């Protein structure tokens, strides 16, 4: 997009804006504290914005919201917050101006405006995580459509971004055929995001000038790109950009390993940097300048750090809708609420004739003008929420009220297994139709209300195959190839079952050991906000691991009570009882014509 187009989106400061800012500075100088309803969420915002259900109602565009400042916030932090509020209001105005001018032709339905969402609660750190959200511009009943956005799946000419646009449209002439990175669809969306940033460079458009869009669509995209959290903001908001010490704490606090994500990101970005970006720095610059109001902000772009930043933004703002992971500009401003909210859904947009597929945002409760529009980011555990969105919502903290409590256990076929090739062949061709299994698998273990700790049957089935050895290896013969995966759904032998149960027990104990070691070393009297988040994840996953461990120990003590493959096979053949002569020759008194031989 040209500089001229970017400049056109800059709104002049109204008299109301100037007055509001003067009042804001006056309030801050006097350290006036505005009380807001407290929320149990430890962090009030993600990289999208505020993330707890008790945020104050906002007025529509044209009015200004008040700034809530805790009396415990240091003066330097208050000043920074005032500057941040001003910057965010500028971003909101840019987005709203684009919506007013082009929204009706692109967004179809959008009964909301972008507003600055203020933090609530007593946590002084919340003042550092102010972001944007959606504010209702009209009243709505529960279930009413508030906003919609077409997918434009064919040519990518709309606002919505989906992974296949990367390989098929934008990077078609750049990436090798069949490219598929470790970061998967998230990585493809991150590449699209970086390209959109490059196209908005304030000096001159860069990147690949695809997909082609109408002027109004591109104006909306420009305002949305400008409103995204900067790299510096994301270093506080998202664990993928935390400092190394905090990432190490997160690594030891959860079975969902952040190092695994970071390794995948580094592998993909290093390959792209070496083979694609560095070959043409004019098209793929290391940094770009994004116009925000009257200033240009420099942001990381086609670099290893820029890709990590883009992945963090995608993880925090993307939605799986209608069978695909998608970035949904403007709809994605909606913040999370555990209660009275709906997940985004796919559906038809428009009248019966000429309707198109798109995403629908429906109200989870009755709304009045000025109420914030919230959605649900879906049923996830604490670790998933923090690794995706950078916060842990109240529901995940209240396990006694039905929160999702999960941990992950990983297993794989050993590289040194003498039967590895046979087992890989079974996993690829003989498990599930059209869904071959990889040699490494990750399974959830569940805690929380009503959980018994019983592991996922699919995990035990996989482990029985992984641990198949010794006298049980005859089941790997080709004669059983079509049946063996079904055999693994039930105990094979006592030795095999013991090995499978022991694998689960050792995995649980290893994860708990890491957590215990971390807590024994943690002597911090006042842990940081991120450390508190990690502690919350740790406590949640500990519950799931301990319940699973207790269940699996009981299983280990009852191995002699289980029925194994040989017993089941003998029963099938009718050979499970003690032999007598009568079994072979029948009754000692023979009745003429009583033989049942089938000649």
N, C-alpha and C positions, 0 to 999 in steps of 0.2 A: 504493500500500500504506500502511496506517495506521502511526502511531508504535508502536502496541501490537504490531503484527505484526513490525515491525523489532526491537523490544526483545526479543521472544520468541526471536529468532535469536541473541541475544548469549549466549555460553556463560560461565559463571562461571569464574574462574581457578582451576585445580586446584592442589593442593599440588605436583604435579610441575612445573607451569608455573612456579610461583614459585621452586622450587629451581633449575630450569634457567636461569631468568633471572639469579638470583644468581650461579650458576656462570659464566654468560656474561659478566656485568660483571666478575667477578674475573679471568677470562681476558683480557679486553680491557685491564684496567688493567695487567696484567703484560706486555702485548704478546706473548702467546703465539702463535706461528705454527703453524698446522696445515697440513701439506703435502698437497696433492692432486695427482693425476696431471695433468701439463701437457697442454694441448690446443693444436693449431695454430690454432684459431679465434681471431681477434683480439678478438672480443667474445663473451662467454659467454652472453649472453641477448638476446632480442628483447623486444618489448613483451608477449610471452607469458611468457617466462621464459628459463632457460638454454638455450643453443643449440649446445652442443658435445657430442660423443659420450662424453666421459670424466667426466661428472659423477658424484659419489660416490653410492653406494646410500643410500636413505633407509629409515627404519623407518616402520611404519604409524602412524596416529594414536594418540595416547596416549603416544608417546615423543617425544623431542626430538633434533634433529640438532645436531652441533657446528658452530661457526662457524669457517671457515678465514680467517685474516687474514694478509696478507703483511706482513713486517717493514718493508717500504718504505712502507706506508700511513701518512699523517700521522695524528696523534692525533685531530684534529678529524674526519677521515673515519671513523676507527674508531668514534667515538662515534655518528656519524650512522648507521653500519651497524648498530650495536646497536639503535638505535631502529627502524630499518627492519625488522630481523629480528623484533622484537617485534610491529610492526604487521602484517607479512606472516603471522606465525603466528596472529594474531587473525583475519585474513581467511581463512586456511586452516581454522581451527576453525569459523568461521561456515559456510563451504561444506560442511564435513564433517558438521556437525550437520544441515544441511538435507538432505544426501544420506541420512543415517541415518534421518531421519524420513519423507522423501517419495521417496527415490530409486527404490525398488522399483516404485512405481506409475507413475513418470514416465520414468525412464531405462531401465527394463526390465532391461538388463544393465549392471552397473557394478562390476567387480571391481578397484576402485582407490580411492584416497583422494587428496585434495589435500594436497600437502606443500610446504614451502619448499625451493627448490632452491639449493644453494650454488655459488658460482663455483669454478673451478679454473684453474690456470695461474699464470703469474708476472706478468701484467699488473696493475699496481696499480689501474687504473681499473675492473677487473671487479667490485670490491666495491661499485660504485655501481649495478650492474645485476642485483641479486638479484630473482627473481620466484618464481612458483609453478609447480608441475608435478604430474604424476600419478605415484602410487606404488602398485605392485601390492600387493593385500591377499591374494593367493593365488598359488600356483604356476601357470604356464601353459607349454604347449609352443608352439613356433613355429607360427604360423597360427591359434592359438586366439583366440576372441572375448573381448576384454577389456571392451569397453564398446559400448553402442549407444544411439541416441536417435531416436525417431520424428519424422518431419517434421511431421505434422499439417497437411498442405498446404491442406486445405479451409477451415478457419476460423482457423488460427493459434493454437489454444488450447493448444499445447504450448510447449516451450522454444525450438525451432528458429525462427529468423527468416529470411525470404526476401524479396526485393525487392518482389514483387507485393502483399505485405501492406500496404505503405505506401500505394499508390494505391487499392487495392480495399477495405481494411478501416480502417486507422488514420486516414488523411488523406482519406478518401473525400469528406467534406463540406467539406474545406478547400482542397485543391489543385484547380486548373482541370482540366477533362477533357483528357486527352491530355498532361499534363505529363511532360516528359522532360528532365531536366537534363543538363549537360555531364559530370557525374560518373557518370552511368549507374546501374547496379545498386549500385555502391559507395555512391553518394549516397543512394539509397533506403534501404539498410541503415543508413547513418549517421543518417538521419532517424528510423528505428525505434529506434535505440540512444538517441538524445537523448530520445525520448518515454518509453522505459523508465526512463531516469534521472529524468525529471520525475515519473513515477508513484511513484518511491521517495523523493521529497522528505521529509525528516524533519519538517518543519514541518506540511505538509499535502500530500496527493497532488495533483499537477498534471498537465499534459499531457492527452492524449486517453485516456480509460479503456477502451482497446481494444488488442488483442483480449481478450475475456473469458476468464479462466482459473480453474481450480479453486484453492482455497487452497494446496494443496501445490505446484502448479506455480508460483504466484506467489511462494511462499516461496523456492523454488529460484532463481527469477529475481532476487529481491531480493539474495540472497547473492552471486550471480554478478556483478550490477551493482556491488556494493560492492567486489568483488575486482579490478575492472579497474584498470589503472594510472591514476593521476591525471594531470591536465594537466601538472603540474610534472614528474612522472616521465617522461612522454612527450617532454618537451622535450629530454631527454638520450637517449632511446631511439629516436626516429623522426625521419628527415630532414625530414618535413613540418612538424615543430615545432622544428627546429634554429634557431640564430640566423642572421641574414641573411648574415654572412660565410661561414659553413660551407655554407649553401645555394648561395651563388655558386660555391664550390669544387666542390660536387657538380654544379652546372650545367655547368661547364667540363670536368668529369672524365668525363662520360658522354654518349653520343648519346641516351640515354633521358632527356629533359629534365625536371628537377624543376620548372622554371618553368612548363612546360605544365600539369603537374598542379596547381600552386598557382593558376594563372590559372583553371582550370576550377572549382576549389573556391571561389575568391573570387567568380566570376560567379554560381554557384549560391547560395552563402550570402547574397550581397548581395541577390539577387532574393527569396529566401525571407524575409530579414529585413525587407525593405521591404513585401512584399505579404502575408505570412502572420504572422510572429512578432510584429512590432511592433504589429499590429492588435489583439492580445489577449495582453498580457503576464501576465495572471492565469493563462492556460492555458499560455502559452509563455514561462516566465521566463528571464531572462538567466543566472541562477545557481540552483543547487539545493544542498541539504545532504544528503549521503549519510551514513548512520550506519555507523561503523566501530568496533565495540566500544562503549566508553563515550563516544566522541567523535563529533561531527558534522563532516564535511569538506565545505567549500564547493567546488563544481566548476562550471566553465563549462558552459552548456547551450545555449539557443537564441540563439546569437550567431555572428558570423563566426568568431571563434576557437573557439567550441564546436563548430561544424560541422567545422572543420579538424581538431580533436582527434578527433572521432567518425570522420571519414574515415580518419585514421591508425590508430585502433583497428580499424576494419573491415578495412583492407588487411592488417593484421598477424594478424588472427584468423579471417578468413573462408576458406571452402573451396568449391571448385567440385565439387559432388557431385551425381550423378544429374541432370545437365543444368541445374543452377542454382547460382548463388553463394549461399552460406548462412552465417549465424552459427550456431554449434553449441555453445551453452553447456555447460560441464563437459567435453565431449569436447575442446574447444579448449585445455584446460590442458596437453595433451600437447605437449612440446617436440620440436624437430627433431633427427634424427640422420641423418647421411649413410649410415650402414652399419646393416645388420640392422634395417631398419625398413620399414614399409609405408605407402602413402598411404591416407587414408580412402576408403572405397568405399560406394556405396549398395547396399541389399539389403532383403530381407524380414525383419521382426522379429516373433517370436512363432511359434506353432504354425501348421500348415497352415490351420486354420480361424481366421479372425479376425486373420490376420497383417496387418501394416501396413508401409509403406515407411519406411525410415530410413537413418541412417548407421551404419556398422560400423567399429569400431577393432579390428584384429587384430594380435596380437603378431608382430613381425618376428624374434623370437628366443625362446629359452626364458627364462622369468622365474621368479625366486624371490620370496618375500614380502620386501618392502622395496626391490626393484629399481625404478628409475624406468622408466616406460612411455614410450617414444619413438615418434614417427611420422616420416614423410618429408613435407616440405612440397612435394615435387615437383621435377622437373628444371627449374631456372632458372639463369640466369647471375648473376654477382655484382651487377650493377646492379638486376636484378629483386628479388633477395633483400634488398638494402639498402633499396630503395624500398617494398617490401612489409613486411618484417619488421624492418628496422633493423640487421641483422647480415649477415656474409658467412661461410657455413659452410666448413669445411676443404676439402671437395671442390671448391668453386669457386676455391680458392686454388691447387690442385694441378693445373694444366692438363695436366701431363705424365702424369697418372693418370686422364684422362678427364673432367675438369671441363667444364662447359658454358661456352664462351667465345663470347659474342655481342655485337654492337653493332647499332645501328639506323640506317638511312638513310631520310630522308623526302623524298618527291617529290610534286608536285601539278601539275595543269593550270594553266598561267599565266593570270592574270586578263586579260591583254592579248592572249592568243592569238586570232587572227581566226577560228580554227576551234573555239573553246572549246565553243560550243553543240553542235556535231556530236559532239565527243569526249565531252561529258557525257552525251549521249543514248546513245552506244554503251556507256559505262560502266554506265549505269543499266539498259539493256534488252538488251544484246547480249553480255554477258560470261559470267556464270555463272547458271544457272537458280536462281531464288528467292534470289539473293545479289547484288544490285546493288553495284557498286563506287563508293566515294566519289571525288571529284576529288583528294583528298589521301590518299596511301597511305604506310604505314610498313612497311619490310621489314627482316628480320634479315640480317646478314652474320656468318659463322661462322669462328671460329679454333679452336685446340686441336688435339689429336692427330688425325692423318689428314686434316685439312682442307687442301684445295687452294686455298682462297680463291675458288672459283667462286661467283658471285652466284646468288641464287635466280632461276631462269628466269622466274618470275612478275614479278619486279622488272624484268627486261629487257623482257619483253612489255609491261608497263605503260609503260615509258619510250619504247618505239618508238611507241606511240600518242601519248604526250604530245609527242614531238618530230616527229611527222608534219607536214610542211610542204612548200612549194615544189612541185616536180614530182610528189612522192609524194601530194599532197593529193587526187588523183583517186580514191584508195581510200576517201575519205570520202563519195563519192557514194552515193545511196540504193541503187543497183544492187548495191553490195558490202556493204550494211549487215549482212546476216546472216552474212557470211563474214569481215569485216575483223578481228574479234578473233582468229580462227584464223590469219589472215595474219600477225598481230603476233608469233606464236610463233616465227617464223623471220625472218632478216634481210630488210629491205625494200629498202634501197638503201645504198650506201656512205656517202652523206651522213647518212642517218637513223641508221645504225649508229654512225657517228662521234659524232653528237650524243648518242646514248644512252650510249655508253661514256664520253664526256667528262663527262656529268652524274654518273656514278658516281665517276669519278676526282676531280672537283672536290669532291663531298660528302665523300669519304674524306680528302682533303687539308685541307679546312676543319676537320673534326673533329680531325684530328691537330695542326693548327696551334693550336687552342684548348688542347689538352693540353700542347703544347710551351711555349706562352706561360705557362701556369699554372706549369709546373715551373721555368721560368727565373726567375719572380718569387718562387717559394717559397724563402725563405731561413730558414725556421723550423728552429732546431736541434733542438727537441723538439716535433714535431707532435702535436696532440691526437688522441685516439682516433678522432674522426670524420674528421679529416684523413687519418689512416692508412687508414681504410675507403675514403675517396675515392681515395687513391693506389692501393689494391688494385684498385678498379674501373677506374681509368684504365689501369693496366698490362694488365689483362685485355682491355679493349676495344681498346687499341692493337694487340695481337696480331691480333685479328680484322680491324681496319681495314688494317693493313699487309699482311696476306695477301691481302685483297681488292684492295688497290691494286696489288700486284705482279701479280696475275692479270689485272686489267683493263688494265694497261699492255701486257702481252703481247698481249691482244686488240686493242688499238689499233694495234699494229705489224703485225697480220695481217689487216687489213680487206680488202686486195686479194685474199685467198685465199678469201673467203667467197662463197657462192652467194646471189644476191639474187632478189627477187621476179620481175623481168623474165626472168631466165635460167630460173627454175623454170617460169614461165608458158610460155615458148617450148618447153621440153622437153615440157610437158604436151600442147602442140599439135603436137609433132613438127617444130618449126621451128628447132631448135637447131643444125642442120648447114648447111654451105654449099650454096647452090642450084645445081642442074645441070638441063639440059633434060630429062634422064631422070626427074627428080623429078616434073616436070609431065606429060610425055607418055608416060612409060614407055619400054620398049625400042624401039630404032630398027627392029627387025624385028618387025612386027606379026603376031600369030597370029590367024587368023580365029576369032571366037567367044570371044576371050580378054578382052574388055572386062568390067569389073566394075561398070559403071554401074548404079545402082539407080533405074530409071525409076518 
